[in-house]
Amino acid sequence: MKKKHLAYIIPAKAHQGLSIKFQGQQKGFASLGFQVKSLLLTQAAHGGFIQRCLAYLYFECKALAVMLRAPYIYSRYNPKAFLNNCWLLGLSGAKSIVIEHNTKYAVELRVLKQPVAAALNTFFLKMFARTSLKHSVVTEGIKEYLISYGIAAKNIVVIQNGYDLPNIKAAIDTPLLEKIQAFKKEVKKVGIFVGSGFKWHGVEDMIQLCERHKIGLVIVCPKKIDSQSKAVLNVGYQPYKVIKALYEQVDFGFSSFALEKNNLEGCPLKAREYLCHGLPVCSKIQNDCIEKIPQMKQWVFNMAKDPKALQALITKTHDKKEISDAAAQYLSWETQLKPVMACLSDARQAR
């Protein structure tokens, strides 16, 4: 069967977790019969202001060239990617396009105090509403958010974030391994948080919770975490090969704890990453979408619904292989992207 050409455009800087997501999505689209031509904004993330501007302009021009050659386009939404959004609007009548949304940017940009980007977000979402562009979102709440800007519900498909394990071997140096093993001897169980440490991750809440339950918390985060708690071991930024080795040493993972406190919606990649590595998840999201996957629900312990969920997690025995095998089947990008493939096909037929 002849493969369909898909332009895969990511106009956003990628941290380590997002890079794994993008690799997984490309693999998923390829498994579904697409020949993927990808373009990720990487060069524009480095250098001085002028160098970054020139690199960004180069990226945008190259993005247009890639889009023009492909009948199908999948692009991650970024309100700051001015030209990329203009290209999507201009090509809306000629190409089959799906735009991915992962957050309520109006709220996030307000929290981050970026009024210019917030104004661009309002402008582009209202312009998208005037077209037949298709949109993928990771929660029902983000769908309602897009509808509030006038985007038709029929043009929105809800999917969850997926995860595919990268083909990278675990590796950790002896001093760090010894530090982890010594830390484990001081506590009953050990949880891990891997992330950027933004306000909506709720790291402070996790620390307080671990102190109350005499649980250890390993934090893998590029930001400095100001905590003198004996319940915390902050190992700073680590490459994926080390994180993979850390997963083998801990008992469970902490997902986002303060999304709803900050009026945000999300479908945390970290929760899927933990599950794919065989770790049960402790979350604090009232509408945690991963619980909607029946085969995965038993390994998600949601404190927003049950204040005793963490206690239940640490008193149970969990089979890491059973969890990772289920996650590989039900959380793979090939599985999660099937509705998007249907959406792209519908868009092409509508033209």
C-alpha positions as CSV (number, residue, x, y, z in Angstrom):
1,M,0.0,0.0,0.0
2,K,1.3,3.4,-1.0
3,K,2.2,5.6,2.0
4,K,0.6,9.0,2.4
5,H,2.9,12.0,2.8
6,L,2.6,13.8,6.2
7,A,4.3,17.1,7.2
8,Y,4.9,16.9,11.0
9,I,5.6,20.4,12.2
10,I,6.7,21.2,15.8
11,P,7.1,25.0,16.3
12,A,8.1,24.7,19.9
13,K,11.3,24.1,21.9
14,A,11.5,20.6,23.2
15,H,12.7,19.4,26.6
16,Q,13.8,15.8,27.0
17,G,10.3,14.4,27.7
18,L,8.8,16.2,24.7
19,S,11.5,15.0,22.4
20,I,10.5,11.4,23.3
21,K,6.9,12.3,22.6
22,F,7.7,13.7,19.2
23,Q,9.8,10.6,18.3
24,G,6.9,8.4,19.4
25,Q,4.3,10.3,17.4
26,Q,6.4,10.1,14.3
27,K,6.8,6.3,14.8
28,G,3.1,6.1,15.4
29,F,2.2,7.9,12.2
30,A,4.6,5.8,10.2
31,S,2.9,2.6,11.7
32,L,-0.4,4.0,10.5
33,G,0.7,4.3,6.9
34,F,2.2,7.8,6.6
35,Q,5.5,8.7,5.2
36,V,6.6,11.4,7.7
37,K,8.6,14.5,6.9
38,S,9.3,16.1,10.3
39,L,10.5,19.6,11.1
40,L,11.2,20.5,14.8
41,L,12.2,23.9,16.2
42,T,15.6,23.2,17.6
43,Q,18.1,25.6,16.2
44,A,16.1,28.6,17.2
45,A,16.3,27.7,20.8
46,H,20.0,28.6,21.1
47,G,22.3,31.6,20.6
48,G,21.9,35.3,20.9
49,F,18.7,37.3,20.1
50,I,19.6,38.0,16.4
51,Q,20.8,34.4,15.9
52,R,17.6,33.0,17.4
53,C,15.4,35.3,15.2
54,L,17.3,34.3,12.0
55,A,17.0,30.6,13.0
56,Y,13.3,31.0,13.7
57,L,12.7,32.7,10.3
58,Y,14.6,29.9,8.6
59,F,12.5,27.3,10.4
60,E,9.3,29.1,9.4
61,C,10.3,29.3,5.7
62,K,11.4,25.6,5.7
63,A,8.1,24.7,7.4
64,L,6.1,26.3,4.6
65,A,8.2,24.4,2.0
66,V,7.5,21.1,3.8
67,M,3.8,21.9,4.1
68,L,3.5,22.7,0.5
69,R,4.9,19.3,-0.6
70,A,2.6,17.2,1.7
71,P,-1.1,16.7,1.3
72,Y,-1.4,16.0,5.1
73,I,-0.2,18.3,7.9
74,Y,0.0,17.7,11.6
75,S,1.3,20.7,13.6
76,R,1.6,21.4,17.3
77,Y,-0.1,24.7,18.2
78,N,2.1,27.5,19.5
79,P,0.5,31.0,19.7
80,K,4.0,32.5,19.4
81,A,4.7,30.8,16.1
82,F,3.2,33.6,14.1
83,L,4.2,32.6,10.6
84,N,3.5,28.9,11.2
85,N,-0.1,29.8,12.2
86,C,-0.5,32.0,9.2
87,W,0.7,29.1,6.9
88,L,-1.9,26.9,8.5
89,L,-4.7,29.4,8.0
90,G,-3.6,30.0,4.4
91,L,-3.4,26.3,3.5
92,S,-6.7,25.4,5.3
93,G,-8.6,25.1,2.1
94,A,-6.0,23.1,0.2
95,K,-4.5,20.6,2.7
96,S,-5.8,18.1,5.3
97,I,-4.6,19.7,8.5
98,V,-4.8,18.7,12.2
99,I,-3.5,21.1,14.9
100,E,-2.6,19.6,18.2
101,H,-3.5,21.5,21.5
102,N,-2.0,20.4,24.8
103,T,-3.1,23.2,27.2
104,K,-5.4,26.1,27.7
105,Y,-2.9,28.7,26.6
106,A,-5.1,31.6,27.7
107,V,-4.7,30.4,31.3
108,E,-1.1,29.2,31.0
109,L,0.2,32.5,29.5
110,R,-1.6,34.5,32.2
111,V,0.1,32.4,34.9
112,L,3.5,33.0,33.1
113,K,2.6,36.7,32.7
114,Q,3.0,36.9,28.9
115,P,0.3,39.3,27.7
116,V,1.5,39.6,24.1
117,A,1.5,35.9,23.6
118,A,-1.9,35.7,25.2
119,A,-3.2,38.3,22.7
120,L,-1.8,36.3,19.8
121,N,-3.5,33.2,21.2
122,T,-6.9,34.9,21.2
123,F,-6.3,36.2,17.6
124,F,-5.3,32.9,16.1
125,L,-7.9,30.7,17.9
126,K,-10.7,33.1,16.6
127,M,-9.2,33.0,13.1
128,F,-9.0,29.1,13.2
129,A,-12.7,29.2,14.1
130,R,-13.4,30.7,10.7
131,T,-11.9,27.8,8.9
132,S,-12.6,24.0,8.6
133,L,-9.2,23.2,10.2
134,K,-9.3,20.1,12.4
135,H,-7.9,20.1,15.9
136,S,-6.8,17.4,18.3
137,V,-6.9,18.0,22.1
138,V,-5.8,15.9,25.0
139,T,-8.7,16.5,27.4
140,E,-12.4,17.3,27.2
141,G,-11.7,20.5,29.1
142,I,-9.4,21.8,26.3
143,K,-12.1,20.9,23.8
144,E,-14.6,23.1,25.6
145,Y,-12.0,25.8,25.8
146,L,-11.6,25.8,22.0
147,I,-15.3,25.7,21.5
148,S,-15.5,28.9,23.6
149,Y,-13.5,30.7,20.8
150,G,-16.0,29.6,18.2
151,I,-14.2,26.4,16.9
152,A,-16.9,23.9,15.9
153,A,-17.1,20.8,18.1
154,K,-17.3,18.6,14.9
155,N,-13.8,19.9,14.0
156,I,-12.2,18.7,17.3
157,V,-11.1,15.2,18.2
158,V,-10.1,14.2,21.7
159,I,-7.1,11.9,22.2
160,Q,-4.8,11.2,25.1
161,N,-1.1,11.6,25.1
162,G,0.7,8.3,24.3
163,Y,4.1,7.0,25.1
164,D,6.6,4.7,23.4
165,L,9.7,3.6,25.2
166,P,12.9,4.9,23.5
167,N,15.4,2.3,22.6
168,I,18.0,3.5,25.1
169,K,19.8,1.4,27.7
170,A,19.6,2.3,31.3
171,A,22.9,3.6,32.7
172,I,23.9,5.3,36.0
173,D,27.2,6.1,37.6
174,T,28.2,4.3,40.8
175,P,28.1,7.3,43.2
176,L,24.5,8.2,42.2
177,L,23.4,4.6,42.4
178,E,24.9,4.3,45.9
179,K,23.2,7.5,47.0
180,I,19.8,6.2,45.8
181,Q,20.3,2.9,47.5
182,A,21.3,4.6,50.8
183,F,18.3,6.9,50.5
184,K,16.0,3.9,50.1
185,K,17.1,2.4,53.4
186,E,15.9,5.5,55.3
187,V,12.2,5.3,54.1
188,K,9.4,2.9,53.6
189,K,8.8,3.5,49.9
190,V,10.3,5.8,47.2
191,G,8.4,7.8,44.7
192,I,9.9,9.8,41.8
193,F,9.0,13.1,40.1
194,V,10.5,13.9,36.7
195,G,9.7,17.3,35.3
196,S,10.5,21.0,34.9
197,G,9.2,22.0,38.3
198,F,6.6,24.5,37.1
199,K,4.1,25.9,39.6
200,W,1.3,23.6,38.3
201,H,3.4,20.5,39.0
202,G,2.9,21.0,42.7
203,V,6.3,19.7,43.9
204,E,5.8,21.4,47.3
205,D,2.6,19.4,47.8
206,M,4.4,16.2,47.0
207,I,7.2,16.9,49.5
208,Q,4.7,17.6,52.3
209,L,2.8,14.4,51.4
210,C,5.9,12.3,51.5
211,E,6.9,13.8,54.9
212,R,3.6,12.8,56.4
213,H,3.8,9.3,55.0
214,K,7.5,8.8,55.7
215,I,8.1,8.2,52.0
216,G,11.1,9.2,50.0
217,L,10.9,11.5,47.0
218,V,13.5,11.5,44.3
219,I,13.2,14.7,42.2
220,V,14.7,14.9,38.7
221,C,14.4,18.5,37.8
222,P,16.6,21.2,36.2
223,K,15.2,23.8,38.6
224,K,16.7,24.2,42.1
225,I,14.2,22.8,44.6
226,D,14.6,24.7,47.9
227,S,13.9,21.9,50.4
228,Q,15.9,20.7,53.4
229,S,13.5,17.8,53.9
230,K,15.1,14.5,54.7
231,A,12.3,13.0,52.6
232,V,13.8,14.5,49.4
233,L,16.7,13.5,47.2
234,N,17.1,16.1,44.4
235,V,19.4,14.7,41.7
236,G,18.9,17.7,39.3
237,Y,18.7,17.3,35.6
238,Q,19.6,13.8,34.3
239,P,19.6,12.4,30.7
240,Y,17.0,9.7,29.9
241,K,19.5,6.8,30.3
242,V,19.9,7.8,33.9
243,I,16.2,8.4,34.5
244,K,15.5,4.9,33.1
245,A,17.9,3.5,35.7
246,L,16.3,5.5,38.5
247,Y,12.9,4.1,37.5
248,E,14.3,0.6,38.3
249,Q,15.2,1.8,41.8
250,V,11.9,3.4,42.9
251,D,8.4,2.2,43.6
252,F,6.0,4.7,41.9
253,G,5.8,8.0,40.1
254,F,4.2,11.4,41.0
255,S,2.2,13.0,38.2
256,S,1.1,16.7,38.3
257,F,-0.4,17.8,41.6
258,A,-1.5,21.4,41.0
259,L,-3.0,21.6,37.5
260,E,-6.5,22.3,38.6
261,K,-5.3,24.6,41.4
262,N,-4.0,26.8,38.6
263,N,-7.1,26.3,36.5
264,L,-5.2,24.3,33.9
265,E,-6.0,21.2,31.9
266,G,-3.5,18.6,30.9
267,C,-2.7,15.0,30.0
268,P,0.7,14.6,31.7
269,L,3.3,12.8,29.7
270,K,5.1,11.9,32.9
271,A,2.2,9.7,34.0
272,R,2.4,7.7,30.8
273,E,6.2,7.5,31.1
274,Y,6.0,6.1,34.6
275,L,3.4,3.4,33.5
276,C,5.5,2.4,30.5
277,H,8.4,1.8,32.9
278,G,6.3,-0.3,35.1
279,L,5.5,2.2,37.9
280,P,2.1,2.9,39.3
281,V,1.1,6.6,39.4
282,C,0.0,8.9,42.2
283,S,-1.9,11.9,40.7
284,K,-4.0,14.7,42.0
285,I,-6.2,15.6,39.0
286,Q,-10.0,15.5,39.4
287,N,-10.5,14.5,35.8
288,D,-7.4,12.4,35.2
289,C,-8.0,11.2,31.6
290,I,-5.8,8.2,32.0
291,E,-8.4,6.7,34.3
292,K,-10.7,6.5,31.3
293,I,-8.6,3.7,29.9
294,P,-10.1,0.7,31.7
295,Q,-7.0,-1.4,31.4
296,M,-4.8,1.2,33.1
297,K,-7.1,2.6,35.8
298,Q,-6.0,0.1,38.4
299,W,-2.5,1.6,38.5
300,V,-3.6,5.2,38.9
301,F,-4.0,6.3,42.5
302,N,-5.8,9.7,42.4
303,M,-5.7,11.8,45.5
304,A,-8.1,14.3,44.1
305,K,-10.8,11.6,44.4
306,D,-9.5,9.7,47.4
307,P,-7.3,11.4,50.0
308,K,-6.1,7.9,51.1
309,A,-5.0,6.9,47.6
310,L,-1.3,7.2,48.3
311,Q,-1.7,5.0,51.4
312,A,-3.5,2.4,49.2
313,L,-0.6,2.6,46.6
314,I,2.2,2.0,49.0
315,T,0.5,-0.9,50.8
316,K,-0.1,-2.8,47.6
317,T,2.4,-5.0,45.7
318,H,2.7,-4.1,42.0
319,D,4.1,-6.2,39.2
320,K,6.2,-3.8,37.1
321,K,6.2,-6.1,34.1
322,E,2.5,-6.4,34.1
323,I,2.1,-2.6,34.2
324,S,4.7,-2.0,31.5
325,D,3.2,-4.6,29.2
326,A,-0.3,-3.1,29.5
327,A,1.0,0.4,29.0
328,A,2.9,-0.7,25.9
329,Q,-0.3,-1.9,24.4
330,Y,-2.8,0.7,25.5
331,L,-0.7,3.8,25.6
332,S,1.3,3.5,22.4
333,W,1.2,6.4,20.0
334,E,0.0,4.0,17.2
335,T,-3.1,3.3,19.4
336,Q,-3.7,6.9,20.4
337,L,-3.2,8.4,17.0
338,K,-5.9,6.3,15.2
339,P,-8.6,9.0,15.7
340,V,-6.3,11.6,14.3
341,M,-5.7,9.5,11.2
342,A,-9.5,9.3,10.8
343,C,-9.7,13.1,11.3
344,L,-7.1,13.7,8.6
345,S,-8.9,11.4,6.2
346,D,-12.2,13.1,6.9
347,A,-10.6,16.5,6.2
348,R,-9.3,15.3,2.9
349,Q,-12.7,13.9,1.9
350,A,-14.4,17.1,2.8
351,R,-12.3,19.0,0.3
